Structure formats: structure tokens, C-alpha cells
């Protein structure tokens, strides 16, 4: 069996990660879609909102659990899409725990105004915190993500963004080596 690949689709809340990740996973012949938020849902009691500074140790544990599970699918030969807030500050830890020397990394980063509007208008989604959305957007911007990983066209449809990611991935532009 061949080794699979990993594409991490990330960005702040409201970026469209989940919609785009689903489109990308559906394009692949043998794929897995890992929803990073599910790992935070495993925290049964004592959970700290993951965007708060005091959640750092908790977030390290959740990142390691997600990395191990994701690696199992990649090692099993699946082309895997990871959908979740995976800032560049956690990417080295994720890759190290997963035992992966390289991944494709796509940061969907519309303007903060677009994110705030999308989060405010969500239906059936548990996260609607404007201040946290602004904070997470600022964290991605402040960490100076290498621009080759960023998709920022706020006017593009989810299908357009998925096509951009697919094209850039095929050209090796999203490759990140640990």
C-alpha cells in the first residue's frame, strides 16, 4: 500500500475551512477528512476555550491527539485533508507528533471584516464569538505566514478557493517541510 498525503486546510473562524475541506476531500479517489474541531469536543469537563491564552497546554494535548489520528490515515495510504485551526505556531508540533517530514499547508485568510460577517450570520454553528474571530485572524496575520500558503480572495466562492488550492498543491506551492 502506498503512503498517503496530507493537506492541512486552516484559517480563522469563518474562513470557509470546513466547506472547502469537504470539496477537496470529495475530489480525491481515496480520501479521509479529519475535522480538527472534533478533538476539542472530546474534552468532557474542564475545557478551556482554545483561543484563550490559558488554553495553551490543553491545545498542545489536543494537537498531539489530532496529529496521531491523522498520521494513522496517512500511513494507511489515504490522501488526508485536515480541517481545523492549525496556526503556524502549532504546525511544527503537529508534524513532529505525526512523524511527517512534509505536508501541504493552505491558510484561507479573508479580511477580518468578511470573517466577522460570516461568523455573525452562521446558522447551526456553535461558534459566533466576534472578539475571538478578530483575535484569531490577528494571530494568523501576526505570525507572518509565508504568503505562498495563503489564499485570501474574500470574493471567491468555495468552489473557486478549492480549485485554487488544488492547482497550487499540484504545482508544489503549498508544500511545507518540517
N, C-alpha and C positions, 0 to 999 in steps of 0.2 A: 504494500500500500504506500502511496506517495505521501509526503508531508503536505499538510495544508498551508494556507497562508492566513495572515491576519491583517485586517483593515480596521483601525480604530476610527470611529466617526464621533467626533466630540464637539463641544462648544457649550456656551452658557444656556440656561433655560430659555426656551422659545426659539432656539436656532433652527429647529426642524430636524434634529438628530434622529428621532425615532422614525419619522416618516421616511426620511432619506435612507436610513439604515435598512429599513424593510424593503424599499425599492432595490437597493444594491444587493441584498441577500437573495431576493427573488430572481435577479439576473443570473445568478451563478448556478452551475449544474448540481453541485453537491455542497450545500452551504448550511451554516449554523448562524443564528442571530442571537448573540448574548446581550441581554438587556441589563446593563450595569446597575440600574436603579433597583433591580430585584434583590441584589446583595444587601442593600441598605434595608430592605423590607424584612430580611431575616433577623434583624435586631429586634428582639421581642420586648425588652424592657431596658430603660436607661439610655436609650439612643439620644444622641445629641445631633441637632440639625447639622448636616455635613458642611454647610457653608460658614459655620461659626468657627472662629479661631480655636476654641477649646475642643473641637472635634478632631483635631489632627491625629492623635493616636488611634482613635476609633477608625478614621478614614484609612490609616495605614493597614489596619487589620482587614477591613472590607476590601481594599485594593488587592491585598495578597490573596484573599479568598477568590475574588473575581479572576485574578491572573491565573491561579492554579486551575480553575474550572475551564477558563478559556484555552489554556495550553493543552488540556486534555483533548479538546476538539481539534485543535491544530495538529497535535501529534497523531491523532486518529485519522488524519487525511482530509479533514473538512476545511473548506475555504470559509473562514470565520469572520463575521462582522461583529465588532464590539460597539455597542451604542451606550454612551454614558459620558458624564462629565469627567474627562481624563485630561486635566491640565498638564502642561509640560513639566510641572513640579512633581507630578506622580508618575510620569511616563518611564523614567529610568527604573524606579522600583518595580513597576508593573512588568517591564521587560525582563528584569533580573529574576523576579519570582517565577515568571512564566518560562524562563530558560530560553528566551527568544533573542537572537542577536540582531534581528531586524523585523520591522513591521511597516505597514503603510499607515500614515497618520494624517487624517484630514480634520481640520478645525473649521467648522462652519461658524462664521463670525459676522452676522449682520450688524448694523448700527444698534446702539443701545436703545434708541427710540423705537425701532422695529421690534426688538425683543420685548420691551415693556408693553407695547401694544398687544403683541401676540399672547403674552402671559396673562394680561388682564382679560383677554377675550376667550380664554380657554374654556372648553366645555368638558366636564367629566374628568378633569385632571386635578390631582391633589395639590400641585404647586402653583401658587398665584402670587407669590411674595415679590413685590416690585423692588424693594430695597435689596433683597438678596440677588435678584436678577441683575440689578445695576452693579452690585459688588462683584458678582462672578464675571460679568463682562469686563470690568476693570481689571480683574486678576489675569484674564487671558491677554488683555492689551498690555498690562504692566510687565508681564513675563516675556514680552517681545518674542512671540512665537515666530519662528522662521517663516517668512512670507510664502515660501513655496508650499507650505502645508495649509495655508489659509484660503478658504472660499468665502468671499464676503459680499457677493452681489445680493443685496436685500430685495431686489425686484424680481429675481429669478424664481421660477416655480420649483417645487420639489423635484419634479422630473428633470428640469434643467440642471439643478445642482447635482443630482445623481449622475447625469451624463457628464458633467464637468469632472466629477471625482473619478468616474470610470476611465475617462480619457487621460487624465493626469496620472492616474495609477498605472495605466498601460505604458505610459512613457517613462515610468520610474520616478516621477517628480514628487511623489508622496512618501518615498522610502525614507525611513529613519533607522539608522544603525545605532545600537546601544554600546 
